[in-house]
């Protein structure tokens, strides 16, 4: 009896171990395919995935990787067929999440943005808390020129992942494009907090400087007189809650422009573009703090951006922040940061606590 029981247990153990061995082989084949795909050897990768499907014809990961490889090969119809099989299986894992994003991206790029929107929304129903679905939805709404819907989608992405730089960047450009300079600057300032030195950081820094200077300009005439021009498109925000800040920002920049029209005055006062950037930013954040204190507002611009920058200014880190986000300017900023290491370190320590 004991001998029979021993052989029965041995047989059961061997039987149970077979799926594990098969699973290991399946995983190994898929991983080999991924490596081949990464090396640009797409046909070889597809062969590995097909071998994996011989072991498990319902492997959602194998079908996802097939779709991904076909997508890399720009064989989009084949990619969609593979992705559809993953969606039909409906296994709620990372593979399904990526499938929704990749298929929707193909549809969007193929000139079918409305179909892409539907797919993103289905994905969000399953994964409501994944920021990339909301971000990609925001991109597609922007292409459809559905700017209010795009703003909502990007706001959701940011609330789910405040550190996602691309969401801040797109939201900033979306708002400046609509003529909402204050909201756009808030988002772009936050982007630069996260990504100050990359190529995109250089581009956004230049955009911030351009936006700041659009509010007011000065024309110096040959007779020495000066004409002040305030751009009407930037003198009143479409969102009236930021109207006062818009005007204050324009006047702050006007002071900057006034001094810079006279190089001698600038030299006497020891002013630099960097110092004026700090001053304008201080005034900008300070005005928003006052508005928030008088009549608390809600929404991402107030709850996230204004609240964050108000804390930053109250903590005394506006100057360090401005130099941090200006790092793409190079030597002048690098020199200041080295000479003011304590201020920078204090700012970074404070930032880690937020």
C-alpha positions in Angstrom: 0.0 0.0 0.0 2.8 2.4 0.9 4.7 1.5 -2.3 1.5 2.3 -4.4 1.0 5.6 -2.6 4.7 6.6 -3.3 4.3 5.9 -7.0 1.0 7.7 -7.2 2.5 10.8 -5.5 5.5 10.7 -7.8 3.2 10.5 -10.9 1.1 13.4 -9.6 4.3 15.5 -9.0 5.5 14.8 -12.6 2.1 15.7 -14.0 1.8 19.0 -12.1 5.4 19.9 -13.1 4.6 19.7 -16.8 2.7 23.0 -17.1 5.5 24.7 -15.2 8.1 23.4 -17.7 5.8 24.4 -20.6 5.3 27.8 -19.1 9.1 28.3 -18.7 9.6 27.3 -22.3 6.8 29.6 -23.4 8.3 32.5 -21.5 11.7 31.7 -22.9 10.5 31.7 -26.5 8.7 35.0 -26.1 11.7 36.6 -24.5 13.9 35.4 -27.3 11.4 37.0 -29.7 11.6 40.3 -27.8 15.4 40.3 -28.1 15.2 39.6 -31.8 12.6 42.4 -32.2 14.8 44.8 -30.3 17.6 43.9 -32.7 15.4 44.7 -35.7 15.2 41.0 -36.7 11.4 41.1 -37.1 10.8 37.9 -39.1 12.9 35.9 -36.7 11.0 37.4 -33.8 7.7 36.4 -35.3 8.9 32.8 -35.7 9.6 32.6 -32.0 6.2 34.0 -31.1 4.5 31.4 -33.4 6.5 28.7 -31.6 5.3 30.0 -28.3 1.7 29.8 -29.6 2.2 26.1 -30.3 2.7 25.7 -26.6 -0.2 27.9 -25.6 -2.5 29.1 -28.3 -4.2 31.5 -25.8 -1.0 33.3 -24.8 -2.1 37.0 -24.8 1.5 38.1 -24.3 2.6 36.2 -27.5 -0.2 37.9 -29.5 0.7 41.3 -28.0 4.3 40.8 -29.0 3.2 39.7 -32.5 1.2 42.9 -32.8 4.0 45.0 -31.5 6.5 43.5 -34.1 4.1 44.0 -36.9 3.6 47.6 -35.8 7.4 48.1 -35.9 7.3 46.6 -39.4 4.5 49.1 -40.3 2.2 46.2 -41.2 -0.6 47.8 -39.3 -3.4 45.6 -40.4 -1.6 42.5 -39.1 -0.7 44.4 -35.9 -4.4 45.2 -35.3 -5.4 41.6 -36.0 -3.0 40.4 -33.3 -4.1 43.2 -30.9 -7.7 42.3 -31.4 -7.0 38.8 -30.2 -5.5 40.2 -27.0 -8.6 42.4 -26.5 -10.9 39.5 -27.1 -9.1 37.4 -24.5 -9.6 40.3 -22.0 -7.0 39.3 -19.5 -6.7 42.4 -17.3 -2.9 42.7 -17.2 -0.3 45.1 -18.5 -0.4 43.4 -21.9 -4.1 44.4 -22.3 -3.3 48.0 -21.2 -0.5 48.3 -23.8 -2.7 46.8 -26.4 -5.3 49.4 -26.0 -2.7 52.2 -26.2 -0.9 50.7 -29.2 -4.0 49.9 -31.3 -5.5 53.3 -30.6 -2.2 55.0 -31.6 -2.3 53.1 -34.9 -5.8 54.3 -35.5 -5.0 57.8 -34.6 -1.9 57.9 -36.9 -4.0 56.3 -39.7 -6.4 59.2 -39.7 -9.1 57.6 -37.6 -8.9 59.7 -34.4 -12.6 59.1 -33.5 -12.1 55.4 -33.5 -8.9 55.9 -31.4 -11.0 58.0 -28.9 -13.5 55.2 -28.5 -10.7 52.7 -27.9 -8.9 54.9 -25.3 -12.2 55.3 -23.5 -12.7 51.5 -23.4 -9.2 51.2 -22.0 -9.9 53.9 -19.4 -13.0 52.0 -18.3 -10.8 49.0 -17.5 -7.8 51.0 -16.3 -9.2 54.4 -15.0 -6.1 55.1 -13.0 -3.5 54.8 -15.7 -2.2 58.2 -16.7 -0.9 57.2 -20.2 -4.4 56.4 -21.4 -5.6 59.8 -20.4 -2.5 61.5 -21.9 -2.8 59.7 -25.2 -6.5 60.6 -25.2 -5.5 64.2 -24.7 -3.2 64.0 -27.7 -6.0 62.6 -29.9 -8.5 65.2 -28.7 -5.9 67.9 -29.5 -5.6 66.6 -33.1 -9.4 66.7 -33.3 -9.2 70.3 -32.1 -11.5 69.3 -29.2 -9.4 71.5 -26.9 -11.7 71.5 -23.8 -11.8 67.7 -23.9 -8.1 67.6 -24.4 -7.5 69.8 -21.4 -9.7 67.6 -19.2 -7.9 64.4 -20.4 -4.5 66.0 -19.7 -5.6 67.2 -16.3 -6.6 63.7 -15.4 -3.2 62.4 -16.6 -1.4 65.0 -14.4 -3.5 64.3 -11.4 -2.7 60.6 -11.8 1.0 61.2 -12.3 2.2 64.7 -11.4 5.8 63.8 -12.6 4.7 63.1 -16.2 6.5 65.9 -17.9 4.9 65.4 -21.3 1.4 66.0 -19.9 2.4 69.4 -18.5 4.2 70.3 -21.7 1.2 69.5 -23.9 -1.2 71.2 -21.5 1.0 74.3 -21.5 1.1 74.6 -25.3 -2.6 73.9 -25.5 -3.4 76.8 -23.2 -1.0 79.3 -24.8 -2.4 78.3 -28.2 -5.9 79.3 -26.8 -4.5 82.6 -25.6 -4.6 81.6 -21.9 -1.1 82.8 -21.1 -1.3 82.4 -17.3 -2.5 78.8 -17.4 0.0 77.9 -20.1 2.9 79.4 -18.2 2.0 77.6 -15.1 2.0 74.2 -16.9 5.3 75.1 -18.7 7.0 76.2 -15.5 6.1 72.9 -14.0 7.4 71.0 -17.0 10.7 72.8 -16.6 10.8 71.8 -13.0 10.9 68.2 -14.1 12.9 68.5 -17.3 15.1 71.6 -17.5 18.1 70.5 -19.5 16.8 68.3 -22.3 16.2 69.4 -25.9 12.5 69.7 -24.9 13.6 71.8 -21.9 15.5 74.2 -24.1 12.4 74.5 -26.4 10.0 75.1 -23.5 12.3 77.6 -21.8 12.4 79.6 -25.0 8.6 79.4 -25.2 8.2 80.6 -21.6 10.4 83.6 -22.3 8.5 84.3 -25.5 5.2 84.1 -23.7 6.4 86.4 -20.9 7.4 89.1 -23.4 4.2 88.9 -25.5 2.2 90.8 -22.9 3.9 94.2 -23.4 6.4 95.7 -25.7 8.3 99.0 -25.9 9.1 100.9 -29.0 12.0 103.3 -28.6 11.8 106.2 -31.1 14.8 108.2 -32.6 13.8 111.3 -30.6 14.2 109.3 -27.3 10.5 108.9 -26.6 9.1 105.5 -25.7 5.8 103.9 -26.8 4.3 101.2 -24.6 2.2 98.6 -26.3 0.1 96.0 -24.4 -1.0 93.1 -26.7 -4.8 92.9 -26.4 -4.7 89.2 -27.0 -2.7 88.9 -23.7 -4.3 91.7 -21.7 -7.4 89.7 -20.8 -7.5 85.9 -20.3 -10.5 84.0 -21.6 -10.7 82.7 -18.1 -11.7 85.8 -16.1 -10.3 84.3 -12.9 -6.8 84.9 -14.2 -7.6 88.4 -15.7 -5.9 90.3 -12.9 -2.8 88.1 -13.0 -2.6 88.6 -16.7 -2.4 92.3 -16.3 0.0 92.2 -13.4 2.3 89.9 -15.4 2.2 92.2 -18.4 3.1 95.2 -16.2 5.9 93.2 -14.5 7.4 92.4 -17.9 6.9 96.0 -18.9 9.3 97.0 -16.1 11.8 94.5 -17.4 11.5 95.8 -20.9 11.8 99.4 -19.7 15.1 98.9 -18.0 16.5 96.8 -20.8 15.8 99.6 -23.3 18.5 101.6 -21.5 21.8 99.6 -21.2 23.4 102.3 -19.0 20.6 102.1 -16.4 20.8 98.3 -16.6 24.5 98.4 -15.9 24.1 100.8 -13.0 21.5 98.7 -11.4 23.4 95.5 -12.0 20.5 93.9 -13.7 20.6 90.8 -15.8 18.0 88.8 -17.8 18.3 86.1 -15.1 17.6 88.5 -12.3 14.6 90.0 -14.1 13.3 86.5 -14.7 13.4 85.9 -11.0 11.6 89.2 -10.3 8.9 88.6 -12.8 8.3 85.1 -11.6 8.1 86.3 -8.0 5.5 88.9 -9.0 3.6 86.3 -11.0 3.5 83.7 -8.2 2.8 86.4 -5.6 -0.3 87.7 -7.4 -1.7 84.2 -7.8 -1.2 83.7 -4.0 -3.2 86.8 -3.3 -6.0 85.8 -5.6 -6.1 82.3 -4.0 -6.2 83.7 -0.5 -9.0 86.2 -1.3 -11.2 83.7 -3.1 -10.0 80.1 -3.2 -10.5 78.5 -6.6 -10.7 74.9 -7.7 -9.3 73.0 -10.6 -5.8 71.7 -11.6 -4.4 75.2 -12.1 -5.3 76.3 -8.5 -5.1 72.9 -6.7 -1.8 71.9 -8.2 0.1 74.7 -9.9 -0.9 77.7 -7.8 -0.7 75.8 -4.6 2.7 74.3 -5.4 4.2 77.6 -6.5 2.7 79.5 -3.6 4.4 77.0 -1.2 7.6 77.4 -3.2 7.6 81.2 -2.9 6.6 81.1 0.8 9.5 78.8 1.5 11.8 81.4 -0.2 13.0 79.2 -3.1 11.7 81.2 -6.1 15.2 82.3 -7.0 16.7 78.8 -6.9 13.7 77.5 -8.8 14.2 80.0 -11.6 17.9 79.2 -12.0 17.1 75.5 -11.9 14.6 75.8 -14.7 17.0 78.0 -16.7 19.8 75.5 -16.8 19.6 75.2 -20.6 21.1 78.7 -20.8 24.5 77.3 -19.9 27.5 79.0 -18.4 25.9 82.0 -16.7 23.3 79.9 -14.9 25.8 77.1 -14.1 28.1 79.7 -12.5 25.3 81.1 -10.3 24.3 77.6 -9.2 27.9 76.7 -8.2 28.3 80.0 -6.3 24.9 79.5 -4.6 25.1 75.8 -3.8 23.4 76.3 -0.4 20.3 77.8 -2.0 20.1 75.1 -4.6 20.6 72.3 -2.0 17.9 73.9 0.2 15.5 74.1 -2.7 16.1 70.4 -3.7 15.7 69.3 -0.1 12.4 71.2 0.1 11.3 69.7 -3.2 11.8 66.2 -1.9 9.5 66.9 1.0 6.6 67.9 -1.3 
